[in-house]
């Protein structure tokens, strides 16, 4: 596992797609760390691009090389799908 990032560090986060809440879809890439919190044995990281999402650093750190290769210099960003059929619980 990589050492935990610090606030303002740049890390990579994955893309995420939801079939039932497409408004929260996002494209992965580079992201700026805004919070690092240790809870018992888990380190949670939040990023500026998706402040409502916490990432488990143990798993995310293992993916950093692969995510860096996949996204390169591209920044993470929201990619909402607002179609009603993909937002069933709004």
Backbone torsions as a table, in degrees:
resi	resn	phi	psi	omega
1	UNK	NA	136.6	175.7
2	UNK	-69.9	155.8	174.1
3	UNK	-61.6	150.9	-179.9
4	UNK	-62.0	145.8	177.2
5	UNK	-72.3	168.3	175.1
6	UNK	-111.2	161.8	176.5
7	UNK	-56.6	137.8	-178.0
8	UNK	80.5	-4.6	172.9
9	UNK	-67.7	154.9	176.0
10	UNK	-104.2	126.1	177.3
11	UNK	-128.4	179.0	175.8
12	UNK	-110.4	140.8	175.5
13	UNK	-124.6	152.3	-178.0
14	UNK	-81.7	165.4	171.3
15	UNK	-73.6	159.2	177.2
16	UNK	-147.8	134.9	179.5
17	UNK	-129.3	136.3	178.2
18	UNK	-119.0	130.9	178.0
19	UNK	-78.3	-20.8	-177.4
20	UNK	-111.8	-6.5	178.8
21	UNK	-147.0	63.3	-175.0
22	UNK	-60.8	-18.4	178.8
23	UNK	-60.9	-22.2	-179.8
24	UNK	-96.6	7.1	178.7
25	UNK	-59.4	145.7	179.4
26	UNK	-149.0	152.8	177.2
27	UNK	-100.7	130.9	-179.0
28	UNK	-75.4	174.0	179.1
29	UNK	151.1	-157.1	179.5
30	UNK	-69.0	144.5	-179.8
31	UNK	-150.4	148.3	-179.4
32	UNK	-94.4	128.9	-179.4
33	UNK	-71.5	130.1	177.0
34	UNK	-115.6	-13.4	-178.2
35	UNK	-158.4	138.6	174.1
36	UNK	-134.5	118.3	-176.1
37	UNK	-129.7	132.2	175.5
38	UNK	-98.4	125.4	-179.9
39	UNK	-123.2	106.5	-173.4
40	UNK	54.9	-107.7	-177.4
41	UNK	-107.8	11.0	-175.9
42	UNK	-116.3	137.5	174.7
43	UNK	-105.1	120.9	-179.6
44	UNK	-104.8	134.0	-178.5
45	UNK	-121.4	133.4	173.7
46	UNK	-116.6	148.5	-178.6
47	UNK	-123.8	154.9	-177.5
48	UNK	-58.8	-37.3	-175.1
49	UNK	-67.9	-30.2	-179.0
50	UNK	-138.3	69.3	-172.0
51	UNK	-62.3	-21.3	179.5
52	UNK	-85.1	0.8	-177.9
53	UNK	-112.8	131.5	175.4
54	UNK	-109.4	133.5	-179.8
55	UNK	-107.3	135.3	174.9
56	UNK	-75.2	113.2	-173.5
57	UNK	-62.5	-32.7	179.9
58	UNK	-55.4	-47.4	-178.1
59	UNK	-78.8	-40.3	-178.8
60	UNK	-66.5	-36.2	-179.5
61	UNK	-64.0	-35.6	179.0
62	UNK	-66.1	-25.7	-177.5
63	UNK	-91.1	-6.9	-174.1
64	UNK	-55.0	-47.8	179.9
65	UNK	-60.8	-43.5	-179.7
66	UNK	-65.2	-42.9	179.7
67	UNK	-67.1	-38.6	178.0
68	UNK	-62.4	-41.4	178.6
69	UNK	-66.1	-40.6	-177.3
70	UNK	-69.9	-43.9	-172.3
71	UNK	-100.9	-21.1	179.2
72	UNK	55.3	-122.7	-177.6
73	UNK	-90.8	3.1	-178.9
74	UNK	-73.4	139.7	179.7
75	UNK	-94.2	145.5	175.8
76	UNK	-64.4	149.2	-179.3
77	UNK	-159.8	154.3	173.4
78	UNK	-65.3	149.5	176.5
79	UNK	-143.2	63.5	-172.5
80	UNK	-64.8	139.7	172.3
81	UNK	-109.0	109.2	-173.2
82	UNK	-93.3	3.5	179.6
83	UNK	-62.1	134.7	-176.7
84	UNK	-55.9	-36.7	-177.6
85	UNK	-66.8	-14.6	177.9
86	UNK	-111.1	15.2	177.1
87	UNK	-138.3	71.0	-170.7
88	UNK	-79.5	-19.1	-177.1
89	UNK	-117.5	33.7	172.5
90	UNK	-97.7	NA	NA
